[in-house]
Structures are given as C-alpha cells and as structure tokens.
Amino acid sequence: EVRLVESGGGLVQAGGSLRLSCAVSGFTSDLYVIGWFRQAPGKERVGVSCISISDRSAYYAPFMRSRFTISSDSAKNTVYLQISSLKPEDTAVYYCAAEWPYSGGLALNLADYHYWGQGTQVTVSS
C-alpha cells in the first residue's frame, strides 16, 4: 500500500524558513514522482514542485523557483521541500503526492497524482 505522510509545518514569522518532509512507503520501484502542492484557504490546490525519484530531476512551478527547493533522500525514503523567505501568502496546507507509475515528463498536473498525503499546515505571520 502506497503511503505518504507529510510533516514539518507550523507557525513561522515572515522571513523565516521551513523544511517540509514527505515520508513515502509502499512503492515497488523508484520510477515515480513526488510532487508538492499547496492549497490556501478558499483557493484551488496548486503545484509547487516535483522530483523524479529515479534520477532526482526536478521541476518547479514558474512562480515558485526562487524560494523553494525540493530534494530527496532515498535512504530515508523522504522528499523534502525547503521554503525560504516565507511570506504571509505562503500560508496554506501543503500536500505531497505521488505520480506512479511515472508517465514521463515532469509536471504538476493534479490529475496525474493518484496518491496523496493528509497535508501539513503552514501558517506565516506578518
């Protein structure tokens, strides 16, 4: 059974940083992609970044590249999302999700991700 568990969210002041973690289990190969998405109150869920576990290539949504860094640690079966220079508008529930099997071509299309974690709340105070 595929399982994704996020952690690392919390309340942080503007200008601070956070590292979110996504612990994954249940995959039978490394041919999958983990994506990070976020959903602010009253808004649609949007993609932030994704990473291919097999070759660690990464993709960022155009407006996310400067302050977000995605990485993976295969030994720990964990994918991270580092967020720096946090802004109040970064307040959202952050989800990790898996595209498996990987169809090729890194992207952040919600419909491609069939396995989701429960989300972790990030709140940025001004």
Secondary structure, 3 states (H helix, E strand, C coil): CCEEEEECCEEEECCCCEEEEEEEECCCCCCCEEEEEEECCCCCCEEEEEEECCCCCEEECCCCCCCEEEEEECCCCEEEEEECCCCHHHCEEEEEEEECCCCCCCCCCHHHCCEECCCEEEEEEC
